[in-house]
């Protein structure tokens, strides 16, 4: 974990221990083998040659131990070991955490770490078993599998729309209060749309308010503070109940399907495959699609 972290403090956060504990463990390991493993530079931490060797061989040893454990467990059809899952804040809380909870109940020999962030794909460099992601993806050597369809919807509270000029084209958004969600290191001021007859349009908005938490952005929109471009999984119920109203329904933003990023099939553990199946089952009939007619 230290090898992929930008600082010892960040490594401690990921390991769920205190920074002094990480420093002490690192110092004890260096004293035990008699070499320096980490150099601190202006850009963060850098492994020494010996540190690279320890990190590489250590990962192989841990993998071998886990595979041995998997083989033993497979004889009793028991799912065991430690599962590492990364997911976005809001979607992770609402749709991934319940699956983790039920999975842990069914498989008591499992331990799980679920890390939520505004950019879970940053975890791809670490030893995470499954990274749940929504939207466009950067290049990666991970396998990608789609878990559920998910559209993006331009919407606002009826009160906001009643008190501001009508929106007839995407270009009209430049004169409105727009609320931006900062996630996945994307340029959140570029809103893209496609029309079946008029083609594609990109609009550069000037957000009046922004946050890296989608729940906050949605709450601001519900309070009538502006227009949001949000995933349907997050706003479907509000649209069905009339708390939010869709804008420019003929202009479609790019889809943002829910996907899982995985290690190569041959290097994937039984617990990862079992959890992926549980996640697929939970999202097979996306609840947010039903939410449009729920109320």
N, C-alpha and C positions, 0 to 999 in steps of 0.2 A: 504493500500500500504506500509506503514512503517513496518508493521508486517512481510512482506516477503522480505524486502530490507536489504542488508548487512550493509548499512550505511544511515544516513540522507541525505547525498549528492546524493546517488543513488535513494532514495525515491523521492527527489526533481526532479531529472532528469525524472523519470517515470511519475511524476505528472505534469511536464512541468512548474514548479515554481522554485523560487530561494531557496537555502538551508536555508537562514535566515527565509523565509516565513514558511517553514516546522517546523523549531525550534520554532518559535513563536506560531504556531497553536498547536503544541504538548504541549508547556508550558501552553498555555491558557486552554487546555483541562484538564491537570493535576491540575491546580489551581481550575478549576470549580468543579471537583469531589473530590478533596482533597487527591489524592493518586498518587504515582509514577507509570508510565506505562511502561517505558523503562529503562533497565540497559545497560550501555555501557561496553563491555568486550573486551579483547584482540582479540577475534574472530569476533567482530562486535556488533550488537544490539541483545538484548535478552528481550523478553517481561516478565514483572513481572506477578505474578498470576492474579492481577487485570487487567493488560494489555491484557492477554490471554482472560479474560472474556469479556472485552470491544470489542476486535477484533472479537471474536466468535459471540457474540450477535449482534454486530453492523453489521456484514456481513448478519446475518439472517434478520435484520430489513431492510437493503438495498435491499436484495432479495425480501422481502415481498412487499416493495414499488414498485419495478420494476415489479413484477408479477401483482400487482393491476393496474399499468399503462398499462401493456399488455392487461389485461382483458377489461379495458375501451376502449383501442384503437381497440381491436378486434371487438367491436360492430360497429365500423365505417370502419373496414378493413384497418385501418391505421397502418403502421409499425412505431414505435416510440421508443425512449429511446437511450441509449448510447451503441454503439457496439465497442468491443475491439478485434482487430485482430493483431496477431504477425506473421511475415513471414521473410524468408531469405532476405539479402540485394538485390542481383541482381534479383532473381525471383520475389521478392516483388515489386521492382520498375517496372519491365517490365510487369508482368502478374497479380499481385494482386492490385496494386494501381489503374490501370484503372477500375477494377471492383468496387473498393471502390468509385471512382469518379462517375461512372454511377449510382451506388446504391444510393448514397447521393442525386443525382439529381432527381431520381425517388421517393425518400422518404424524403421530406423536414423536416419531424418531427424527423429525425434521426441525431444523432451526432456520429462521428467515431474517434477512435484513432487507427492508424496503426503504429505499432512499428517494425522497421526492424533491424535485428542484424545478426551476423555470427552464432548464435546458438539460434534460436527462442524457442527451447524446454526448455530453462532456464525459459521461461515465464510461463510454465505449472503450477508452484506452485502459480502463481498469478491468479487474477480473470479475465483471458482472455477468451473470448467467443470462438474464433477459433484460433488455432495455426497451421499455414501451415508449413509443414516440408518436406524435401527431403532426402531420403536415409534411412539407418537403424535406428531403434528406440530403445531407452532404455525402460525398463519396466515402465508402466504407468497405472493408473486406468482410463485414458481417453478412450473414444470411438475413434476408428481410422477408417477413410473412405478414400479410394483411389480416388483421383481427376483426375489423368492423368498418363499414362505410361511415363517412362523416363529412357533411357539407359545412361550408361557412356561410353565415347569414348576416346581412347588413340590417341592423334594426335599431330602434329607439323607443322610448316611452311615448305613448299617445300624447301626454301633456307637452313634451318637447316638440313633437311634430305640429301640434296645434298652435304653438306660439312662435314658430319660425317659418320662413318661406318654404314653399313646396320643393321637393327634390324630384326632378324629372330626368336628369342625366347624372352619370357619375361625376362630371365636372362641377355640378352644383355643390358637391361636398366640400369644396374648397372655401365656401362661404359659411360653413356650418361648424358647430362645436363637435370635434371628433375626439374620441377617447381611445388611446392606444395601449395594447398589451405588449410589453417588451418580453419576448421569450425566444429561445433557440438562436440567439444572436442574429436575428433577421432584421432587415430594414423595415421597421414597422410603420414608416411614414409613406410607404408605397402600397397603395391598395389597387389590386388588379381585378378587372371584370371582363366577362365575355358575354356577348349578346348573339343569339342565333342568326340575326340578320345584319347587325351593325358591327360585328367583329369584336376585337379586343381593345380595351382602354385601360391605361394606367394613370392613376391620379396620385399626386403628391399632396398629402394632407399635412396640416400643421396642428398636431394634437394640443388641445388645451389642458388635458390631464393624461397621465400615463402611469402604469404600474406594471410590475412583473407578476402580479397575482390576478388571475382571471376572475375570481370571485369578487374582488374589489371593483374591477372594471364593470362587471355586470351590475353590481349594486349601485354604482354611480349612474349607469344608464337607467336603471329602474327609478332612480331619484330625479330623472329628467334633466341630467346634466349634459347629455350629448348623445352622439351616435357611436355605436360599436360595431365591429366586424368580428363575430364570435362563432365558435363551433356550435353546430346544432345540438350536440350532446349537452351543452351548457345552458342553452336558451330555449330549448324546445318547450318546456313546461310554461315558461313565461309567455311565449308566443301563443300557446294553446289557451292560456287563461286571459289573454288580452293585456297582460302587463307590459309586454313589448309588442311592437308592430314591425313587420318586415318592410324594408324599403327597397325599391327597384327590383322587384322579384324576377323580372326578365333578364336582369344583369347578374350573371353568376360569378362569384369569386371562385378561385381555384379550390378544388376539394382538398380536404385535410384528413385523409383516412387514418385510422388508428392501426399502427403496425408494431411488430415486435422484431427487434434485432437480436440475432442469436449467433453463437459460435458455430463452426462447421459441424455437420451432423455427426461425424465420427468422434469429435471431441466433446460432445454434449452428454451430460450426465442423465441418468434415469429420472432424477428429481426434476431437472429442467424440463424434460419431455412431459412428465406428469403434470407439472404446473402449467405448461403451455396448453395442454389439453383442457385443463380446468378453466384457463383464461378464455380459450376459444369457445367452450361450452357456455360460459357466462355471457359472452358477447355475440353469440350466434344470432340472436334476435335482438338487436340493440334496443335497449329500453327507451332511448331518446326518440326513436322512430315512433314508438307507441305513444310517447308523451304528447304528440300533436293532437291526439284524440282522447287524451286522458281526462280532460276537464271540459 
